[in-house]
Amino acid sequence: MAQKPTHLHVPEIHAPSWLGDFRAFLMRGNVVDLAVGVIIGAAFTAIVNSLVKDIFTPFLGLLIGGIDFTNLFITLRGPHMPTLADAQKAGAVTLNIGVFLNAVIQFIIIGFVIFWVVRIISRFAAKKDAASAAPPPPPRSEVLLQDILDVLKEQEKTKTTPSA
């Protein structure tokens, strides 16, 4: 019978030095905060896009008479068609000025909405900070000591003032 080895020699596996640095980098608070911010930002983007596209843009369309700039384009090469979609189907090369204008208008509206959302959040944060910044009332022992000091000062005044 063969004798079983009592000790197996397994060479140690050393992790690369950068692995520890990478783990420390990922576990730093600001990286985790950034990841959470990106995730919340993606969700917030969907909300803001819906707010702009579904609420503000229809009102803006009513105000400017329903003008849609999408079909404002210049055909550079190929057949000139009445709509951008038709020109693109025909394979024409177009300069899409209207699509760009719509993107600029949407950007301005989104910027305006974000401005107001941040402003409102800042006001709530300022009110919370102001409420927490109020100094707490002094402890009862300090109030009692101040009262005692005031009484002693009053007694001192009455001793030093000559009575008539």
TIZA-681757 format. One record per residue (C-alpha): residue number from 1; x, y, z; residue in one letter. Coordinates in pm, whole numbers, plus 50000, padded with zeros to 5 digits. Each point is the difference from the previous one (the first is absolute). Layout:
<rs>
- NUM:X:Y:Z:A
...
</rs>
This chain:
<rs>
- 1:50000:50000:50000:M
- 2:50111:50346:49915:A
- 3:50038:50242:50280:Q
- 4:49774:50308:49988:K
- 5:50185:50328:50008:P
- 6:49931:50188:50319:T
- 7:50077:50334:49847:H
- 8:49922:50123:49651:L
- 9:50215:50278:49869:H
- 10:49787:50258:49820:V
- 11:50186:50304:49878:P
- 12:49860:50326:50132:E
- 13:49808:50207:49750:I
- 14:50076:50366:50032:H
- 15:49741:50247:49885:A
- 16:50134:50280:49785:P
- 17:50081:50313:50199:S
- 18:49755:50209:49799:W
- 19:49709:49779:50112:L
- 20:50019:50132:50355:G
- 21:50020:50356:49871:D
- 22:49701:49941:49775:F
- 23:49797:49856:50288:R
- 24:50090:50300:50218:A
- 25:49905:50235:49716:F
- 26:49658:49838:49957:L
- 27:49926:50006:50369:M
- 28:50077:50369:50047:R
- 29:49689:50193:50089:G
- 30:50009:50242:49709:N
- 31:50004:49720:49739:V
- 32:49696:49837:50156:V
- 33:49830:50341:50024:D
- 34:50079:50062:49634:L
- 35:49850:49665:49899:A
- 36:49683:50076:50196:V
- 37:49988:50346:49841:G
- 38:50027:49854:49651:V
- 39:49718:49753:50067:I
- 40:49774:50265:50149:I
- 41:50096:50236:49716:G
- 42:49889:49744:49743:A
- 43:49664:49961:50173:A
- 44:49968:50377:50038:F
- 45:50078:50046:49629:T
- 46:49697:49789:49911:A
- 47:49781:50215:50225:I
- 48:50133:50328:49862:V
- 49:49970:49880:49638:N
- 50:49639:49901:50062:S
- 51:49929:50332:50170:L
- 52:50142:50189:49703:V
- 53:49859:49781:49724:K
- 54:49658:49924:50149:D
- 55:49918:50318:50194:I
- 56:50206:50304:49898:F
- 57:50045:49936:49626:T
- 58:49624:49976:49927:P
- 59:49943:50333:50176:F
- 60:50291:50154:49812:L
- 61:49852:49863:49676:G
- 62:49669:50170:50082:L
- 63:50176:50328:50077:L
- 64:50197:50009:49674:I
- 65:49711:49879:49787:G
- 66:50093:49633:49970:G
- 67:50313:50067:49797:I
- 68:50210:49687:49957:D
- 69:50349:50062:49871:F
- 70:50061:49635:49914:T
- 71:49933:50049:49630:N
- 72:50232:50298:49972:L
- 73:50294:49853:49807:F
- 74:50227:50061:49703:I
- 75:50061:49727:49747:T
- 76:50371:49983:49920:L
- 77:49984:49711:49757:R
- 78:49715:49791:49867:G
- 79:49633:50062:49934:P
- 80:49831:50286:50184:H
- 81:49693:49874:50183:M
- 82:49731:50186:50199:P
- 83:50084:49833:50334:T
- 84:50322:49893:50164:L
- 85:49876:49643:50042:A
- 86:49928:49975:49627:D
- 87:50341:50144:49913:A
- 88:50175:49754:50230:Q
- 89:49801:49709:49849:K
- 90:50111:50112:49654:A
- 91:50363:50000:50116:G
- 92:50053:50374:49974:A
- 93:50280:50164:50194:V
- 94:49840:50273:50210:T
- 95:50105:50276:50235:L
- 96:49743:49963:50279:N
- 97:49969:50354:50132:I
- 98:49656:49942:50153:G
- 99:50105:49692:50197:V
- 100:50290:50201:50139:F
- 101:49770:50291:50095:L
- 102:49763:49756:50174:N
- 103:50297:49859:50196:A
- 104:50111:50352:50100:V
- 105:49648:50092:50112:I
- 106:49971:49677:50197:Q
- 107:50340:50068:50161:F
- 108:49889:50349:50107:I
- 109:49675:49863:50144:I
- 110:50185:49722:50187:I
- 111:50250:50253:50134:G
- 112:49716:50220:50119:F
- 113:49824:49710:50172:V
- 114:50323:49882:50166:I
- 115:50069:50356:50115:F
- 116:49665:50015:50179:W
- 117:50031:49651:50148:V
- 118:50347:50080:50139:V
- 119:49879:50336:50129:R
- 120:49709:49840:50185:I
- 121:50222:49726:50145:I
- 122:50253:50264:50110:S
- 123:49729:50196:50181:R
- 124:49887:49689:50187:F
- 125:50362:49923:50092:A
- 126:50055:50361:50116:A
- 127:49692:49984:50222:K
- 128:50119:49671:50146:K
- 129:50349:50142:50060:D
- 130:49855:50314:50161:A
- 131:49786:49790:50232:A
- 132:50295:49783:50100:S
- 133:50230:50303:50039:A
- 134:49794:50149:50286:A
- 135:50201:49959:50320:P
- 136:49853:49758:50252:P
- 137:49876:50149:50325:P
- 138:50257:50003:50281:P
- 139:49986:49715:50251:P
- 140:49780:50049:50306:R
- 141:50304:50011:50229:S
- 142:50141:50300:49809:E
- 143:49666:50180:50022:V
- 144:49985:49939:50377:L
- 145:50359:50118:50046:L
- 146:49923:50318:49802:Q
- 147:49693:50060:50220:D
- 148:50210:49955:50314:I
- 149:50263:50240:49861:L
- 150:49731:50258:49925:D
- 151:49860:49971:50356:V
- 152:50348:50037:50149:L
- 153:50068:50308:49787:K
- 154:49667:50149:50112:E
- 155:50083:49933:50365:Q
- 156:50342:50160:49952:E
- 157:49836:50311:49856:K
- 158:49764:50034:50293:T
- 159:50286:49969:50251:K
- 160:50214:50267:49837:T
- 161:49724:50255:49936:T
- 162:49937:50222:50304:P
- 163:49643:50003:50116:S
- 164:49842:50340:50058:A
</rs>
